[in-house]
Amino acid sequence: MRRMRIVMVVAALIARASVAQCAWTVNAEGTCVQEWAPADMMRGPTAIINAPLLPFRTTAGGAEYAWNKKEWRWWHTFLLGSAVTGASAGAGVFEGLWWVITGSADLLTGGYFHLAPENATNLSVQPELSTVISDKPPPVPDRCGRAVVAAK
């Protein structure tokens, strides 16, 4: 059992390290460039601290999603809402474990590879809708974090 855990952690580190990149920042010319910053050393500890809250946050997010679903009738909300809330809790537990694994890897590497997901490094207690439940992904900014303006 212990060997299996070690193999899983090493496999996760190798898989994520193969696609690892540094942070994207805007340079003096206004273009995006990759670079590591000393603040990246806090990525790992922040992800590890934030991970135990994730199952509660996703459970609350799933309940909020089910409650605000206007096309469901009261019995749909009762039956499907409990299923959505349970699935959100399960996804939160799984994703929280992933945040601990990637946060530990970021802790060991000083955050150089940015292994932990971005939302794992933002301390928050707000409800979060799990990607398992969400019907559309959140808007993605460009690599430097600037808002993407749609072309007309």
N, CA, C and O atoms as a GROMACS GRO file, in nm:
protein
  608
    1MET      N    1   0.082  -0.118   0.000
    1MET     CA    2   0.000   0.000   0.000
    1MET      C    3   0.088   0.126   0.000
    1MET      O    4   0.059   0.222  -0.071
    2ARG      N    5   0.193   0.123   0.079
    2ARG     CA    6   0.283   0.237   0.088
    2ARG      C    7   0.356   0.258  -0.045
    2ARG      O    8   0.375   0.371  -0.089
    3ARG      N    9   0.396   0.149  -0.109
    3ARG     CA   10   0.465   0.161  -0.238
    3ARG      C   11   0.372   0.218  -0.344
    3ARG      O   12   0.414   0.297  -0.428
    4MET      N   13   0.247   0.177  -0.338
    4MET     CA   14   0.151   0.226  -0.435
    4MET      C   15   0.132   0.377  -0.422
    4MET      O   16   0.121   0.448  -0.522
    5ARG      N   17   0.127   0.425  -0.299
    5ARG     CA   18   0.116   0.568  -0.275
    5ARG      C   19   0.236   0.643  -0.332
    5ARG      O   20   0.222   0.748  -0.395
    6ILE      N   21   0.354   0.589  -0.308
    6ILE     CA   22   0.477   0.652  -0.358
    6ILE      C   23   0.477   0.654  -0.510
    6ILE      O   24   0.514   0.754  -0.571
    7VAL      N   25   0.436   0.543  -0.572
    7VAL     CA   26   0.431   0.536  -0.718
    7VAL      C   27   0.332   0.638  -0.773
    7VAL      O   28   0.359   0.702  -0.874
    8MET      N   29   0.216   0.653  -0.707
    8MET     CA   30   0.116   0.748  -0.753
    8MET      C   31   0.167   0.892  -0.744
    8MET      O   32   0.144   0.971  -0.835
    9VAL      N   33   0.234   0.925  -0.635
    9VAL     CA   34   0.287   1.061  -0.618
    9VAL      C   35   0.395   1.089  -0.722
    9VAL      O   36   0.397   1.196  -0.782
   10VAL      N   37   0.484   0.994  -0.744
   10VAL     CA   38   0.591   1.012  -0.843
   10VAL      C   39   0.532   1.025  -0.984
   10VAL      O   40   0.576   1.108  -1.063
   11ALA      N   41   0.432   0.943  -1.015
   11ALA     CA   42   0.367   0.951  -1.146
   11ALA      C   43   0.299   1.086  -1.166
   11ALA      O   44   0.306   1.144  -1.274
   12ALA      N   45   0.233   1.136  -1.061
   12ALA     CA   46   0.168   1.267  -1.071
   12ALA      C   47   0.271   1.377  -1.093
   12ALA      O   48   0.249   1.468  -1.172
   13LEU      N   49   0.383   1.369  -1.023
   13LEU     CA   50   0.487   1.470  -1.038
   13LEU      C   51   0.549   1.466  -1.177
   13LEU      O   52   0.575   1.570  -1.237
   14ILE      N   53   0.573   1.346  -1.228
   14ILE     CA   54   0.632   1.334  -1.361
   14ILE      C   55   0.535   1.382  -1.467
   14ILE      O   56   0.575   1.453  -1.560
   15ALA      N   57   0.408   1.346  -1.455
   15ALA     CA   58   0.309   1.387  -1.554
   15ALA      C   59   0.293   1.538  -1.557
   15ALA      O   60   0.288   1.597  -1.665
   16ARG      N   61   0.287   1.601  -1.441
   16ARG     CA   62   0.271   1.745  -1.438
   16ARG      C   63   0.401   1.817  -1.474
   16ARG      O   64   0.397   1.924  -1.535
   17ALA      N   65   0.517   1.760  -1.438
   17ALA     CA   66   0.644   1.826  -1.469
   17ALA      C   67   0.673   1.824  -1.618
   17ALA      O   68   0.746   1.909  -1.668
   18SER      N   69   0.615   1.728  -1.690
   18SER     CA   70   0.642   1.722  -1.833
   18SER      C   71   0.576   1.837  -1.908
   18SER      O   72   0.620   1.872  -2.018
   19VAL      N   73   0.471   1.897  -1.851
   19VAL     CA   74   0.406   2.010  -1.915
   19VAL      C   75   0.425   2.138  -1.835
   19VAL      O   76   0.351   2.234  -1.853
   20ALA      N   77   0.523   2.139  -1.747
   20ALA     CA   78   0.541   2.252  -1.656
   20ALA      C   79   0.590   2.375  -1.729
   20ALA      O   80   0.667   2.367  -1.825
   21GLN      N   81   0.543   2.490  -1.683
   21GLN     CA   82   0.584   2.618  -1.737
   21GLN      C   83   0.597   2.718  -1.624
   21GLN      O   84   0.541   2.698  -1.516
   22CYS      N   85   0.670   2.822  -1.649
   22CYS     CA   86   0.683   2.929  -1.549
   22CYS      C   87   0.564   3.023  -1.562
   22CYS      O   88   0.476   3.003  -1.645
   23ALA      N   89   0.564   3.126  -1.479
   23ALA     CA   90   0.454   3.223  -1.482
   23ALA      C   91   0.467   3.313  -1.604
   23ALA      O   92   0.577   3.342  -1.651
   24TRP      N   93   0.354   3.356  -1.652
   24TRP     CA   94   0.352   3.450  -1.764
   24TRP      C   95   0.333   3.590  -1.708
   24TRP      O   96   0.241   3.615  -1.630
   25THR      N   97   0.419   3.681  -1.747
   25THR     CA   98   0.409   3.821  -1.704
   25THR      C   99   0.424   3.912  -1.825
   25THR      O  100   0.469   3.869  -1.932
   26VAL      N  101   0.387   4.037  -1.808
   26VAL     CA  102   0.397   4.135  -1.916
   26VAL      C  103   0.529   4.209  -1.900
   26VAL      O  104   0.558   4.263  -1.793
   27ASN      N  105   0.609   4.211  -2.006
   27ASN     CA  106   0.738   4.282  -1.999
   27ASN      C  107   0.720   4.428  -2.040
   27ASN      O  108   0.607   4.474  -2.058
   28ALA      N  109   0.829   4.501  -2.055
   28ALA     CA  110   0.824   4.644  -2.083
   28ALA      C  111   0.758   4.676  -2.218
   28ALA      O  112   0.698   4.782  -2.234
   29GLU      N  113   0.770   4.584  -2.314
   29GLU     CA  114   0.710   4.607  -2.446
   29GLU      C  115   0.561   4.572  -2.450
   29GLU      O  116   0.494   4.598  -2.549
   30GLY      N  117   0.509   4.512  -2.341
   30GLY     CA  118   0.368   4.476  -2.337
   30GLY      C  119   0.338   4.337  -2.388
   30GLY      O  120   0.221   4.303  -2.409
   31THR      N  121   0.442   4.255  -2.408
   31THR     CA  122   0.420   4.117  -2.453
   31THR      C  123   0.432   4.022  -2.334
   31THR      O  124   0.492   4.054  -2.232
   32CYS      N  125   0.374   3.905  -2.349
   32CYS     CA  126   0.378   3.804  -2.242
   32CYS      C  127   0.509   3.726  -2.247
   32CYS      O  128   0.550   3.679  -2.353
   33VAL      N  129   0.574   3.712  -2.132
   33VAL     CA  130   0.696   3.633  -2.121
   33VAL      C  131   0.685   3.545  -1.998
   33VAL      O  132   0.612   3.576  -1.904
   34GLN      N  133   0.758   3.434  -1.999
   34GLN     CA  134   0.760   3.342  -1.885
   34GLN      C  135   0.874   3.380  -1.791
   34GLN      O  136   0.986   3.405  -1.835
   35GLU      N  137   0.843   3.384  -1.660
   35GLU     CA  138   0.949   3.404  -1.562
   35GLU      C  139   0.902   3.357  -1.424
   35GLU      O  140   0.783   3.351  -1.396
   36TRP      N  141   0.999   3.324  -1.341
   36TRP     CA  142   0.971   3.280  -1.204
   36TRP      C  143   0.990   3.398  -1.112
   36TRP      O  144   1.083   3.477  -1.130
   37ALA      N  145   0.901   3.411  -1.011
   37ALA     CA  146   0.910   3.520  -0.914
   37ALA      C  147   0.922   3.461  -0.774
   37ALA      O  148   0.871   3.352  -0.750
   38PRO      N  149   0.988   3.528  -0.680
   38PRO     CA  150   0.999   3.477  -0.544
   38PRO      C  151   0.864   3.451  -0.476
   38PRO      O  152   0.855   3.366  -0.388
   39ALA      N  153   0.760   3.523  -0.516
   39ALA     CA  154   0.627   3.501  -0.458
   39ALA      C  155   0.573   3.362  -0.493
   39ALA      O  156   0.481   3.313  -0.427
   40ASP      N  157   0.629   3.299  -0.596
   40ASP     CA  158   0.585   3.165  -0.635
   40ASP      C  159   0.618   3.060  -0.530
   40ASP      O  160   0.564   2.950  -0.534
   41MET      N  161   0.706   3.091  -0.436
   41MET     CA  162   0.740   2.995  -0.331
   41MET      C  163   0.622   2.969  -0.238
   41MET      O  164   0.620   2.868  -0.168
   42MET      N  165   0.524   3.057  -0.236
   42MET     CA  166   0.406   3.038  -0.152
   42MET      C  167   0.294   2.960  -0.221
   42MET      O  168   0.190   2.936  -0.160
   43ARG      N  169   0.313   2.921  -0.346
   43ARG     CA  170   0.210   2.846  -0.418
   43ARG      C  171   0.179   2.714  -0.349
   43ARG      O  172   0.062   2.680  -0.330
   44GLY      N  173   0.280   2.639  -0.313
   44GLY     CA  174   0.261   2.509  -0.250
   44GLY      C  175   0.191   2.516  -0.116
   44GLY      O  176   0.088   2.451  -0.097
   45PRO      N  177   0.245   2.595  -0.021
   45PRO     CA  178   0.177   2.605   0.109
   45PRO      C  179   0.034   2.657   0.098
   45PRO      O  180  -0.053   2.613   0.173
   46THR      N  181   0.010   2.751   0.007
   46THR     CA  182  -0.126   2.804  -0.009
   46THR      C  183  -0.220   2.697  -0.060
   46THR      O  184  -0.333   2.686  -0.013
   47ALA      N  185  -0.176   2.618  -0.157
   47ALA     CA  186  -0.260   2.510  -0.210
   47ALA      C  187  -0.288   2.405  -0.103
   47ALA      O  188  -0.399   2.353  -0.095
   48ILE      N  189  -0.188   2.373  -0.022
   48ILE     CA  190  -0.206   2.272   0.084
   48ILE      C  191  -0.304   2.324   0.189
   48ILE      O  192  -0.387   2.248   0.239
   49ILE      N  193  -0.294   2.451   0.224
   49ILE     CA  194  -0.384   2.510   0.324
   49ILE      C  195  -0.527   2.520   0.269
   49ILE      O  196  -0.623   2.499   0.342
   50ASN      N  197  -0.540   2.551   0.142
   50ASN     CA  198  -0.671   2.571   0.079
   50ASN      C  199  -0.743   2.439   0.050
   50ASN      O  200  -0.866   2.438   0.040
   51ALA      N  201  -0.671   2.329   0.036
   51ALA     CA  202  -0.730   2.201  -0.005
   51ALA      C  203  -0.834   2.145   0.092
   51ALA      O  204  -0.937   2.097   0.044
   52PRO      N  205  -0.816   2.147   0.224
   52PRO     CA  206  -0.919   2.090   0.312
   52PRO      C  207  -1.053   2.163   0.307
   52PRO      O  208  -1.156   2.105   0.342
   53LEU      N  209  -1.054   2.288   0.264
   53LEU     CA  210  -1.179   2.363   0.253
   53LEU      C  211  -1.255   2.332   0.125
   53LEU      O  212  -1.374   2.359   0.116
   54LEU      N  213  -1.187   2.276   0.025
   54LEU     CA  214  -1.249   2.260  -0.106
   54LEU      C  215  -1.373   2.171  -0.105
   54LEU      O  216  -1.471   2.208  -0.170
   55PRO      N  217  -1.377   2.056  -0.036
   55PRO     CA  218  -1.502   1.978  -0.037
   55PRO      C  219  -1.622   2.056   0.017
   55PRO      O  220  -1.732   2.041  -0.034
   56PHE      N  221  -1.602   2.138   0.117
   56PHE     CA  222  -1.711   2.218   0.172
   56PHE      C  223  -1.752   2.328   0.074
   56PHE      O  224  -1.871   2.357   0.058
   57ARG      N  225  -1.653   2.387   0.009
   57ARG     CA  226  -1.682   2.493  -0.088
   57ARG      C  227  -1.756   2.439  -0.209
   57ARG      O  228  -1.850   2.502  -0.257
   58THR      N  229  -1.715   2.321  -0.260
   58THR     CA  230  -1.784   2.264  -0.376
   58THR      C  231  -1.923   2.212  -0.339
   58THR      O  232  -2.014   2.215  -0.422
   59THR      N  233  -1.939   2.162  -0.216
   59THR     CA  234  -2.072   2.120  -0.171
   59THR      C  235  -2.166   2.241  -0.167
   59THR      O  236  -2.280   2.232  -0.214
   60ALA      N  237  -2.119   2.351  -0.112
   60ALA     CA  238  -2.200   2.473  -0.108
   60ALA      C  239  -2.228   2.524  -0.250
   60ALA      O  240  -2.338   2.571  -0.278
   61GLY      N  241  -2.128   2.516  -0.337
   61GLY     CA  242  -2.147   2.559  -0.476
   61GLY      C  243  -2.248   2.473  -0.549
   61GLY      O  244  -2.328   2.524  -0.626
   62GLY      N  245  -2.245   2.341  -0.526
   62GLY     CA  246  -2.343   2.252  -0.588
   62GLY      C  247  -2.484   2.278  -0.536
   62GLY      O  248  -2.579   2.276  -0.614
   63ALA      N  249  -2.498   2.302  -0.406
   63ALA     CA  250  -2.629   2.333  -0.349
   63ALA      C  251  -2.682   2.466  -0.404
   63ALA      O  252  -2.800   2.478  -0.436
   64GLU      N  253  -2.594   2.564  -0.415
   64GLU     CA  254  -2.634   2.694  -0.471
   64GLU      C  255  -2.676   2.679  -0.617
   64GLU      O  256  -2.773   2.741  -0.660
   65TYR      N  257  -2.604   2.598  -0.693
   65TYR     CA  258  -2.636   2.573  -0.833
   65TYR      C  259  -2.774   2.508  -0.845
   65TYR      O  260  -2.856   2.549  -0.927
   66ALA      N  261  -2.800   2.406  -0.761
   66ALA     CA  262  -2.929   2.337  -0.766
   66ALA      C  263  -3.043   2.428  -0.723
   66ALA      O  264  -3.152   2.423  -0.781
   67TRP      N  265  -3.020   2.510  -0.623
   67TRP     CA  266  -3.125   2.598  -0.572
   67TRP      C  267  -3.162   2.706  -0.674
   67TRP      O  268  -3.279   2.745  -0.684
   68ASN      N  269  -3.065   2.753  -0.749
   68ASN     CA  270  -3.089   2.862  -0.844
   68ASN      C  271  -3.126   2.813  -0.983
   68ASN      O  272  -3.139   2.894  -1.075
   69LYS      N  273  -3.143   2.684  -1.002
   69LYS     CA  274  -3.180   2.629  -1.132
   69LYS      C  275  -3.329   2.657  -1.156
   69LYS      O  276  -3.414   2.591  -1.097
   70LYS      N  277  -3.361   2.754  -1.241
   70LYS     CA  278  -3.498   2.800  -1.260
   70LYS      C  279  -3.585   2.701  -1.337
   70LYS      O  280  -3.706   2.695  -1.314
   71GLU      N  281  -3.527   2.622  -1.426
   71GLU     CA  282  -3.608   2.531  -1.507
   71GLU      C  283  -3.648   2.403  -1.432
   71GLU      O  284  -3.726   2.323  -1.484
   72TRP      N  285  -3.596   2.383  -1.313
   72TRP     CA  286  -3.634   2.267  -1.233
   72TRP      C  287  -3.757   2.300  -1.149
   72TRP      O  288  -3.770   2.410  -1.096
   73ARG      N  289  -3.847   2.204  -1.138
   73ARG     CA  290  -3.960   2.220  -1.047
   73ARG      C  291  -3.916   2.181  -0.907
   73ARG      O  292  -3.802   2.138  -0.888
   74TRP      N  293  -4.004   2.195  -0.809
   74TRP     CA  294  -3.965   2.172  -0.670
   74TRP      C  295  -3.917   2.030  -0.647
   74TRP      O  296  -3.824   2.010  -0.570
   75TRP      N  297  -3.977   1.931  -0.711
   75TRP     CA  298  -3.935   1.793  -0.689
   75TRP      C  299  -3.806   1.762  -0.764
   75TRP      O  300  -3.728   1.676  -0.721
   76HIS      N  301  -3.781   1.830  -0.877
   76HIS     CA  302  -3.651   1.818  -0.944
   76HIS      C  303  -3.542   1.874  -0.853
   76HIS      O  304  -3.435   1.815  -0.839
   77THR      N  305  -3.571   1.988  -0.793
   77THR     CA  306  -3.473   2.049  -0.702
   77THR      C  307  -3.445   1.957  -0.585
   77THR      O  308  -3.330   1.945  -0.541
   78PHE      N  309  -3.548   1.893  -0.533
   78PHE     CA  310  -3.531   1.803  -0.421
   78PHE      C  311  -3.448   1.680  -0.459
   78PHE      O  312  -3.354   1.644  -0.388
   79LEU      N  313  -3.483   1.614  -0.570
   79LEU     CA  314  -3.414   1.491  -0.610
   79LEU      C  315  -3.279   1.519  -0.677
   79LEU      O  316  -3.175   1.468  -0.635
   80LEU      N  317  -3.283   1.600  -0.782
   80LEU     CA  318  -3.159   1.628  -0.855
   80LEU      C  319  -3.065   1.718  -0.777
   80LEU      O  320  -2.943   1.709  -0.791
   81GLY      N  321  -3.122   1.805  -0.695
   81GLY     CA  322  -3.038   1.894  -0.614
   81GLY      C  323  -2.951   1.818  -0.516
   81GLY      O  324  -2.834   1.851  -0.497
   82SER      N  325  -3.008   1.715  -0.454
   82SER     CA  326  -2.927   1.635  -0.362
   82SER      C  327  -2.821   1.556  -0.437
   82SER      O  328  -2.711   1.536  -0.386
   83ALA      N  329  -2.852   1.510  -0.559
   83ALA     CA  330  -2.752   1.439  -0.639
   83ALA      C  331  -2.639   1.532  -0.682
   83ALA      O  332  -2.522   1.494  -0.678
   84VAL      N  333  -2.674   1.654  -0.723
   84VAL     CA  334  -2.574   1.752  -0.764
   84VAL      C  335  -2.485   1.789  -0.645
   84VAL      O  336  -2.364   1.801  -0.659
   85THR      N  337  -2.547   1.806  -0.529
   85THR     CA  338  -2.470   1.842  -0.409
   85THR      C  339  -2.376   1.729  -0.371
   85THR      O  340  -2.261   1.754  -0.335
   86GLY      N  341  -2.423   1.604  -0.377
   86GLY     CA  342  -2.337   1.489  -0.345
   86GLY      C  343  -2.224   1.472  -0.445
   86GLY      O  344  -2.110   1.444  -0.406
   87ALA      N  345  -2.254   1.489  -0.573
   87ALA     CA  346  -2.149   1.478  -0.675
   87ALA      C  347  -2.046   1.590  -0.658
   87ALA      O  348  -1.927   1.568  -0.677
   88SER      N  349  -2.093   1.708  -0.622
   88SER     CA  350  -2.001   1.820  -0.598
   88SER      C  351  -1.909   1.792  -0.481
   88SER      O  352  -1.790   1.824  -0.484
   89ALA      N  353  -1.966   1.732  -0.375
   89ALA     CA  354  -1.884   1.698  -0.258
   89ALA      C  355  -1.778   1.595  -0.295
   89ALA      O  356  -1.662   1.608  -0.255
   90GLY      N  357  -1.816   1.492  -0.370
   90GLY     CA  358  -1.720   1.390  -0.412
   90GLY      C  359  -1.611   1.448  -0.501
   90GLY      O  360  -1.493   1.415  -0.485
   91ALA      N  361  -1.650   1.534  -0.593
   91ALA     CA  362  -1.551   1.598  -0.680
   91ALA      C  363  -1.459   1.689  -0.599
   91ALA      O  364  -1.340   1.700  -0.628
   92GLY      N  365  -1.514   1.754  -0.497
   92GLY     CA  366  -1.432   1.840  -0.411
   92GLY      C  367  -1.329   1.762  -0.333
   92GLY      O  368  -1.216   1.809  -0.315
   93VAL      N  369  -1.366   1.643  -0.285
   93VAL     CA  370  -1.270   1.559  -0.212
   93VAL      C  371  -1.158   1.516  -0.306
   93VAL      O  372  -1.040   1.525  -0.270
   94PHE      N  373  -1.194   1.471  -0.425
   94PHE     CA  374  -1.093   1.427  -0.522
   94PHE      C  375  -1.001   1.542  -0.562
   94PHE      O  376  -0.879   1.527  -0.564
   95GLU      N  377  -1.062   1.656  -0.594
   95GLU     CA  378  -0.980   1.771  -0.637
   95GLU      C  379  -0.897   1.826  -0.521
   95GLU      O  380  -0.786   1.874  -0.543
   96GLY      N  381  -0.949   1.819  -0.398
   96GLY     CA  382  -0.872   1.862  -0.282
   96GLY      C  383  -0.748   1.776  -0.262
   96GLY      O  384  -0.642   1.827  -0.227
   97LEU      N  385  -0.762   1.645  -0.285
   97LEU     CA  386  -0.644   1.558  -0.277
   97LEU      C  387  -0.543   1.594  -0.385
   97LEU      O  388  -0.422   1.590  -0.362
   98TRP      N  389  -0.592   1.627  -0.503
   98TRP     CA  390  -0.503   1.669  -0.612
   98TRP      C  391  -0.430   1.798  -0.575
   98TRP      O  392  -0.312   1.814  -0.606
   99TRP      N  393  -0.500   1.890  -0.509
   99TRP     CA  394  -0.437   2.015  -0.467
   99TRP      C  395  -0.329   1.990  -0.365
   99TRP      O  396  -0.226   2.058  -0.366
  100VAL      N  397  -0.348   1.892  -0.275
  100VAL     CA  398  -0.245   1.861  -0.176
  100VAL      C  399  -0.123   1.802  -0.246
  100VAL      O  400  -0.010   1.839  -0.213
  101ILE      N  401  -0.144   1.712  -0.342
  101ILE     CA  402  -0.032   1.649  -0.414
  101ILE      C  403   0.046   1.754  -0.493
  101ILE      O  404   0.169   1.761  -0.482
  102THR      N  405  -0.024   1.834  -0.571
  102THR     CA  406   0.046   1.934  -0.652
  102THR      C  407   0.102   2.047  -0.566
  102THR      O  408   0.206   2.105  -0.599
  103GLY      N  409   0.034   2.078  -0.454
  103GLY     CA  410   0.088   2.178  -0.362
  103GLY      C  411   0.216   2.130  -0.296
  103GLY      O  412   0.308   2.208  -0.275
  104SER      N  413   0.221   2.001  -0.263
  104SER     CA  414   0.344   1.945  -0.206
  104SER      C  415   0.458   1.950  -0.308
  104SER      O  416   0.572   1.981  -0.273
  105ALA      N  417   0.425   1.921  -0.433
  105ALA     CA  418   0.528   1.930  -0.538
  105ALA      C  419   0.575   2.074  -0.556
  105ALA      O  420   0.694   2.098  -0.574
  106ASP      N  421   0.482   2.168  -0.552
  106ASP     CA  422   0.521   2.309  -0.561
  106ASP      C  423   0.603   2.352  -0.440
  106ASP      O  424   0.694   2.434  -0.452
  107LEU      N  425   0.571   2.297  -0.324
  107LEU     CA  426   0.649   2.329  -0.204
  107LEU      C  427   0.792   2.279  -0.219
  107LEU      O  428   0.886   2.349  -0.181
  108LEU      N  429   0.808   2.160  -0.274
  108LEU     CA  430   0.942   2.102  -0.290
  108LEU      C  431   1.023   2.171  -0.400
  108LEU      O  432   1.146   2.176  -0.391
  109THR      N  433   0.956   2.223  -0.502
  109THR     CA  434   1.028   2.286  -0.613
  109THR      C  435   1.031   2.438  -0.603
  109THR      O  436   1.082   2.505  -0.693
  110GLY      N  437   0.977   2.493  -0.496
  110GLY     CA  438   0.976   2.638  -0.479
  110GLY      C  439   0.879   2.707  -0.572
  110GLY      O  440   0.891   2.827  -0.595
  111GLY      N  441   0.781   2.634  -0.625
  111GLY     CA  442   0.682   2.694  -0.713
  111GLY      C  443   0.732   2.721  -0.853
  111GLY      O  444   0.664   2.788  -0.931
  112TYR      N  445   0.851   2.671  -0.887
  112TYR     CA  446   0.910   2.701  -1.017
  112TYR      C  447   0.827   2.647  -1.132
  112TYR      O  448   0.814   2.713  -1.235
  113PHE      N  449   0.770   2.527  -1.116
  113PHE     CA  450   0.697   2.462  -1.225
  113PHE      C  451   0.549   2.495  -1.228
  113PHE      O  452   0.480   2.457  -1.322
  114HIS      N  453   0.498   2.565  -1.127
  114HIS     CA  454   0.355   2.601  -1.121
  114HIS      C  455   0.268   2.477  -1.138
  114HIS      O  456   0.180   2.474  -1.226
  115LEU      N  457   0.291   2.376  -1.055
  115LEU     CA  458   0.217   2.251  -1.065
  115LEU      C  459   0.076   2.262  -1.009
  115LEU      O  460  -0.016   2.202  -1.064
  116ALA      N  461   0.058   2.336  -0.901
  116ALA     CA  462  -0.074   2.351  -0.840
  116ALA      C  463  -0.162   2.438  -0.930
  116ALA      O  464  -0.114   2.536  -0.987
  117PRO      N  465  -0.290   2.404  -0.943
  117PRO     CA  466  -0.380   2.487  -1.024
  117PRO      C  467  -0.390   2.629  -0.968
  117PRO      O  468  -0.371   2.652  -0.849
  118GLU      N  469  -0.419   2.723  -1.056
  118GLU     CA  470  -0.426   2.863  -1.014
  118GLU      C  471  -0.531   2.886  -0.906
  118GLU      O  472  -0.507   2.961  -0.812
  119ASN      N  473  -0.649   2.823  -0.920
  119ASN     CA  474  -0.753   2.846  -0.819
  119ASN      C  475  -0.718   2.782  -0.686
  119ASN      O  476  -0.781   2.813  -0.585
  120ALA      N  477  -0.620   2.692  -0.682
  120ALA     CA  478  -0.576   2.634  -0.556
  120ALA      C  479  -0.488   2.731  -0.478
  120ALA      O  480  -0.474   2.719  -0.356
  121THR      N  481  -0.429   2.826  -0.547
  121THR     CA  482  -0.336   2.918  -0.482
  121THR      C  483  -0.402   3.047  -0.437
  121THR      O  484  -0.335   3.136  -0.384
  122ASN      N  485  -0.532   3.059  -0.458
  122ASN     CA  486  -0.606   3.177  -0.413
  122ASN      C  487  -0.688   3.140  -0.290
  122ASN      O  488  -0.787   3.068  -0.302
  123LEU      N  489  -0.647   3.188  -0.172
  123LEU     CA  490  -0.720   3.155  -0.050
  123LEU      C  491  -0.859   3.216  -0.056
  123LEU      O  492  -0.876   3.335  -0.080
  124SER      N  493  -0.959   3.132  -0.034
  124SER     CA  494  -1.096   3.178  -0.040
  124SER      C  495  -1.186   3.081   0.035
  124SER      O  496  -1.154   2.964   0.051
  125VAL      N  497  -1.300   3.132   0.082
  125VAL     CA  498  -1.402   3.047   0.144
  125VAL      C  499  -1.534   3.059   0.068
  125VAL      O  500  -1.636   3.009   0.115
  126GLN      N  501  -1.533   3.124  -0.046
  126GLN     CA  502  -1.654   3.138  -0.126
  126GLN      C  503  -1.691   3.004  -0.189
  126GLN      O  504  -1.602   2.926  -0.224
  127PRO      N  505  -1.822   2.977  -0.206
  127PRO     CA  506  -1.863   2.854  -0.273
  127PRO      C  507  -1.806   2.847  -0.414
  127PRO      O  508  -1.797   2.948  -0.484
  128GLU      N  509  -1.767   2.727  -0.452
  128GLU     CA  510  -1.707   2.707  -0.584
  128GLU      C  511  -1.783   2.597  -0.656
  128GLU      O  512  -1.805   2.490  -0.600
  129LEU      N  513  -1.823   2.622  -0.779
  129LEU     CA  514  -1.893   2.522  -0.857
  129LEU      C  515  -1.790   2.428  -0.919
  129LEU      O  516  -1.698   2.472  -0.988
  130SER      N  517  -1.807   2.301  -0.892
  130SER     CA  518  -1.713   2.201  -0.943
  130SER      C  519  -1.719   2.196  -1.094
  130SER      O  520  -1.824   2.219  -1.153
  131THR      N  521  -1.607   2.166  -1.157
  131THR     CA  522  -1.605   2.151  -1.302
  131THR      C  523  -1.680   2.027  -1.348
  131THR      O  524  -1.711   2.015  -1.466
  132VAL      N  525  -1.709   1.936  -1.257
  132VAL     CA  526  -1.789   1.818  -1.290
  132VAL      C  527  -1.934   1.858  -1.314
  132VAL      O  528  -2.001   1.797  -1.398
  133ILE      N  529  -1.983   1.957  -1.244
  133ILE     CA  530  -2.123   2.000  -1.251
  133ILE      C  531  -2.144   2.112  -1.351
  133ILE      O  532  -2.248   2.119  -1.416
  134SER      N  533  -2.048   2.199  -1.365
  134SER     CA  534  -2.062   2.319  -1.448
  134SER      C  535  -2.087   2.282  -1.593
  134SER      O  536  -2.018   2.195  -1.649
  135ASP      N  537  -2.185   2.347  -1.654
  135ASP     CA  538  -2.215   2.319  -1.793
  135ASP      C  539  -2.129   2.399  -1.890
  135ASP      O  540  -2.120   2.364  -2.008
  136LYS      N  541  -2.066   2.504  -1.843
  136LYS     CA  542  -1.973   2.579  -1.927
  136LYS      C  543  -1.855   2.624  -1.843
  136LYS      O  544  -1.872   2.663  -1.727
  137PRO      N  545  -1.734   2.618  -1.899
  137PRO     CA  546  -1.616   2.657  -1.822
  137PRO      C  547  -1.613   2.807  -1.799
  137PRO      O  548  -1.673   2.884  -1.875
  138PRO      N  549  -1.542   2.850  -1.692
  138PRO     CA  550  -1.531   2.994  -1.668
  138PRO      C  551  -1.450   3.060  -1.779
  138PRO      O  552  -1.370   2.994  -1.845
  139PRO      N  553  -1.470   3.189  -1.801
  139PRO     CA  554  -1.393   3.258  -1.905
  139PRO      C  555  -1.243   3.251  -1.876
  139PRO      O  556  -1.200   3.269  -1.762
  140VAL      N  557  -1.166   3.225  -1.980
  140VAL     CA  558  -1.021   3.208  -1.964
  140VAL      C  559  -0.951   3.336  -2.009
  140VAL      O  560  -0.967   3.378  -2.123
  141PRO      N  561  -0.873   3.398  -1.920
  141PRO     CA  562  -0.796   3.516  -1.962
  141PRO      C  563  -0.674   3.471  -2.044
  141PRO      O  564  -0.644   3.352  -2.051
  142ASP      N  565  -0.605   3.566  -2.104
  142ASP     CA  566  -0.485   3.528  -2.177
  142ASP      C  567  -0.376   3.484  -2.079
  142ASP      O  568  -0.397   3.489  -1.958
  143ARG      N  569  -0.262   3.443  -2.128
  143ARG     CA  570  -0.156   3.386  -2.043
  143ARG      C  571  -0.107   3.483  -1.936
  143ARG      O  572  -0.060   3.439  -1.831
  144CYS      N  573  -0.118   3.611  -1.961
  144CYS     CA  574  -0.070   3.709  -1.864
  144CYS      C  575  -0.179   3.755  -1.768
  144CYS      O  576  -0.155   3.842  -1.685
  145GLY      N  577  -0.297   3.699  -1.778
  145GLY     CA  578  -0.405   3.733  -1.687
  145GLY      C  579  -0.488   3.851  -1.731
  145GLY      O  580  -0.574   3.896  -1.656
  146ARG      N  581  -0.465   3.901  -1.849
  146ARG     CA  582  -0.544   4.014  -1.900
  146ARG      C  583  -0.676   3.962  -1.956
  146ARG      O  584  -0.682   3.850  -2.005
  147ALA      N  585  -0.778   4.042  -1.948
  147ALA     CA  586  -0.909   4.003  -2.000
  147ALA      C  587  -0.901   3.995  -2.153
  147ALA      O  588  -0.841   4.080  -2.219
  148VAL      N  589  -0.963   3.891  -2.207
  148VAL     CA  590  -0.964   3.873  -2.351
  148VAL      C  591  -1.085   3.948  -2.407
  148VAL      O  592  -1.198   3.926  -2.364
  149VAL      N  593  -1.059   4.035  -2.502
  149VAL     CA  594  -1.166   4.113  -2.564
  149VAL      C  595  -1.209   4.041  -2.691
  149VAL      O  596  -1.127   4.011  -2.778
  150ALA      N  597  -1.339   4.012  -2.701
  150ALA     CA  598  -1.390   3.941  -2.818
  150ALA      C  599  -1.383   4.031  -2.940
  150ALA      O  600  -1.414   4.150  -2.933
  151ALA      N  601  -1.342   3.973  -3.053
  151ALA     CA  602  -1.337   4.046  -3.178
  151ALA      C  603  -1.477   4.062  -3.236
  151ALA      O  604  -1.561   3.972  -3.223
  152LYS      N  605  -1.502   4.176  -3.299
  152LYS     CA  606  -1.634   4.202  -3.357
  152LYS      C  607  -1.643   4.147  -3.496
  152LYS      O  608  -1.747   4.159  -3.561
   0.00000   0.00000   0.00000
